[in-house]
Amino acid sequence: MRTLDGRYELEQRIGVGGMSEVWRAHDVVLDRPVAVKVMSPGQDTSVERIRAEARSAARLVHPNVASVHDFGTCVTGPGGQTPYIVMELAEGETLAVHLRAGPLDWRIAVRVCAEVCAALAAAHAHGIVHRDVKPANVILTPAGAKVLDFGIATSTGAADPAPDGMLVGTPAYLAPEQLDRVPATPAADMYALGVLLYYCLSGRLPYEADSATRLLDPRRREPPRPLPEIAGLPAEVAELCHRCLTEEPDERPTSLVAALLLAEAVDARVYVPLQLSPAPRRGPAAVSPWTERAAAQVTEAALAISRSGRLAER
C-alpha cells in the first residue's frame, strides 16, 4: 500500500481524469477516510499552481462544497515532485451517474441545482469562478449535493492563462464568451448552471451536440430549445433556466438570486453568503427588467424565509 508523507494510505483509486487521479485514502494521523487527488505525471504539475488551487478551494467552507484538508508533494523520481491535495471524502454517486437513467423528478432537479447555486454563491463571494460546473463534478450525498473539483477555478476577471487555441472547461457547458477567451466571471458559471438545470429537468442538452467540434464552434448553437412541458414545474424555474442560457453575460442571474429562487420553489434550505461581491462587467450594460424584478422578489422571499427559520444565511 502506497503512503504519502507517512500519513495518507492510498487504498483504492476512485477516479481518473486527464490531469489527475483521485484515491480513497486513510489519514492515519486523524484516523479518518479522505480523498487524495494526485496529479498525473506529464501534466502541468507545477507545485505553485496546485498549491494555489488548494488554497482557493480551502477558503470555501460551505456544506455544498467538498472541503480541502491538506496539500503536499511526493517524490516521483530524481528531483521530481508531484503535488497532491487531500479533500473530504464525499460518500455518494455523481449527478452524472444518476442522469444516466434519464431526467430527474423536477423537485429533485431543482433542489440539487439550488444547492449547487449556493456553493457557487459562496465561491463567487470569495472571487472564485469554478469554470467546470457539470454533472460529473456534483456528487449527491445523504446530506445533499456537493460541488467537487476546483482544479481549473480562477479568480474573477483573471485572464485565461491557457495557451492560444486551448479552451479550459467541458465543451457542452462553456458559455459563449468563453469561446472568445474573455476573462472569467461568475456569469460563465451561471451559464453552465443553466445547462445543468436544463439537463436535469429534460435529460438532454439545450442544443444539438453531436460532436466536440460542433460544441467548440463559435457558431455552434442556435438559441436554446425551450424546456419541454413538465407537469408542476413552476414558471419561474423555467424562466430562470432560460435566463441562465442567454448569450449576454450581464443578463444572467447571479448565483445568489438563482439559489434563493430555486430553493423557494421547492421549499428547501440553502446556505448563502450575506453579501455577494459584484462581478466586473465587460462594458456598460443596462440591468434587465427581469433581473430587477427577480432580485426584488428574491429579497422579499429571503427575508420571509429567514424569519420563518426555513433558510439559514451565512
N, C-alpha and C positions, 0 to 999 in steps of 0.2 A: 504494500500500500504506500502510495506516494504522500509525503508530508511536506507542507510548505512552512518554512521558518520554524520547524519543530512544533507547530501549533495546529495547522489545519490539515486533517487527514482526508484526502480525496477518496471518496467511496464509490461514486457512480457518476458517469457522465450523463447529464440530463438534457443537454442542448448543445448544438453545434451551429455556428454561424460563419459568415465569410471572414470575420476578423477575430473570433474568439470561441472558446469552449466554456460551457458552464457545467460545474460539477456540484453534486450534492456532497457535502463535506461535514466533518465533525470538528468543532472547536474544542480542543482538549483542555484549554485553559478555563473556559466558562462552561464546558460540558453542555453544549447545545448544537443542534443542527444548523448549518448555514449553507448558503450558495456561494461558490467561488467562481468568478469569471476570470479565466486565464487567457491572455492574448495569444493568438496563434503565431507561430514562427513565420517570418517572411512578410508580415503585415506591418503597418505603421505602429510599432510598439514603443514609440517614444515614451520614456518614463515620465517626462514632464507633462506630456499631453494626457496620458492616462491618469496621472495624479490630479490634473486639473478637472478631468471628468469626475473622478471620485469626490473631489472637494465640492463641485457643483451639486452633485446628487446628495451629498451628505448634509447640505444645508436644508434639504427638504424633509421636514419632519411632519408627515401627514398620513392619516390612516389609509389613504388610497394610493400611496407611493411605497414601493418596496425600499426599505431603509438600507443605507450603506453603513457597514460597521467598521471596515478597515481597508487599508491599502498596503501593498508590499511588492517586493520583487523576488524572483527566484532565479538562480543561476542556470543558464541553458547551454553553456559551453565556455570555452576560454574567453574571458572578458565579456561574455554576453549576459544580459539580464532581461527577463521577461516580467512585465508588471502584471499584477492581478488585483482584483477588487473583491472584497468579502461583503456579501449582501445578506439581507434577510431571506430565509428560505420560505417562499410563499407556497403553501400547500394548495394544490388545486390544478385545474386544467386551463389552458389559454382559451380566450374567446374564439380564436381560430378553430380550435377543436370542436367547440360547441356549435359553431356555424356550419360545420360540415353536414349536419343533419338538416339544414335549412334555416329559414329565418326564425328569430326568437319571438315568443309572445310579446306583443308591443309593450306591456307593462314591464317585463324583464329588460327588454332592449332599452327603454327609456331610463330605468333605474341604473343600469350599468353605465350608460352614457352620461348620466348625471354625475356619477362617481368619478368617471374619467375626467369630466369637465372640472370637478372640484380639485382633482390632482393637478390639472393644467393651470387652474387659477392660482394654486399655491406656487407652482413653478414660475408662472408669469409675474407674480408679485415679487419674486426674487430676481427678475430679469433674465429668466432662463426659458429658452424655446426648445421643446423636445425634438422636433423635426422628424420623428418617426412613429407617429401615432398610427397604430394599425392593430388588427385583432391578435396577431402573434405577440404583441407587446402589452397585452392586457390579460391578466390571469384572474380567474374567478375563484375566490376562496370562500370558506364558510363565513368570513367576516365582511365580505364584499369584494368589489373589484379593486385590483392593484395595478398601477401602471409600472411597467418594467423598462429597463434598459435606456438610460440617458446617455448611451455611448456616443451619439452624434449630436447631443444637445449643444447649444451655443448661446452666447449672450445676445439679448435683444439688440438688433441693429448692427450686429457684427457682420463684416463681410465674409463671404464663403471662402474658406482657405483652400478648398479642393482645387486641383489643377484644372485648367481650362478644358472644357469638354466632358468633365466628370460632374454628375449631379449626385447630391447626397440625399438619401431617403429612399422610400419604396415607391416606384413609379405610379401605382394606382392611387396613391394618397398625396401626391405632390400638388401643391397649389399652383395655379398658372404663373404667378410671379416667380416661383422658384425655378421655373424653366429659364427665366431671364437672369438668374443669379443675383436677384435683388437681396440685400441684407435681410437676414431672418427677423421676422416679427411674430408675435403671438397669433396674428391673423392666419399665418400658414398652418399653425396647429389647429385652428378652428376650421379651416377648410378640410383638413384630414378628419376632424371630428364629424363634419357633415357627411363625408364619405362613410365613415364608420357607422354613424346612426342610420344612414340610408341602407347600408348592407345588413345591419342587424334587423331592421324592420322588413326588408324585402327579400333578402337572400341573394342580392345581386348588386353590382356596382351601378352608379347613376348614369353611366355612359358605356358605350361599346368598348371593350378592352380585349381584343383578340391577340395582341402581341405587345411586348415591351416597347418595340419600336414605335408603334402607334401611340402608346401612352406618353412617350417622351417627345413626340412631335408637337411643337407649339400650336399647331392647328388641330390637335388630336381630338378635341372634344366639342361636340355640339352642345347647346345648352342642356343641362342635366335633365334627364327624363323625370316627369312628375312621379311622386310616390304612388304606387298602386293604392287602390281603396283598401283601407284596413279598418275593420269594424271596431268602433270605440276609440280610435286614436284621436286625441284632442287636436283641433285645428291648429292651435298654437305650436304644437310639436312639429307638425308637418311644415308650418311656416318657418320655424326655426331651422329645420333641416335645409329648406330651400335657401334661406339667407346665409347659412354657413357656406353654401356652394356658389355664392355669387363670385364673379370674376374680380370685382373691385375689393381689395382687402379692407378698406375703410367701411364698407357696407356690411361686413360680417359682425355678428355679435361678439362680445368679449366672452372669455371663459367664465367669468363671474356671472354675467347675465344668463348664459346658457345653463350653467349649473343650477341656478335658482329656478329658472323656468321649468327645466326638466324635472327637478325634484318636486316642485309644486304639482306637476301634472300627475305624479304617482304617489303623492303624499309621503315622500321619502325624506330622510335626514341626510344632509351633506355638510361637510365642514369646509368653509371657505374663508379666505383672508378678509379681514375687516376693510382693507383698502387695497385696490389694485393699481399698481403703477401704470400710468398711461403709456401706451406703445408709441414709439416715434412714427410719424406719418411720412409717406413718400413725398407728399406735397399737400398744398391746401385742398381740403375736401369738405364738403358740407356733410353734416350728420343727417342721415336719412330719417324721415318721419317714423319709419318702423323702429329704428334704434331708439329714438327719443321715447316713443310710446312704450316699447318693451322695457326700457330702463325704468320708466316711471312705474309701470305695473310691477316690475320685479322689486323695486324699492318698497312699495306698499306691501307686497306679498312677504318679503323678507322680514319686515317689521312685525307683521301679523303672526308669521310662523314663529319668529323668535319669542314673541310674547307668550305664545301658546306652548312653548317648550319643545316644538317638533323640529326645530332647526338649531344646530349649535354653530356659532361662528367663532373663529379664532383668528 
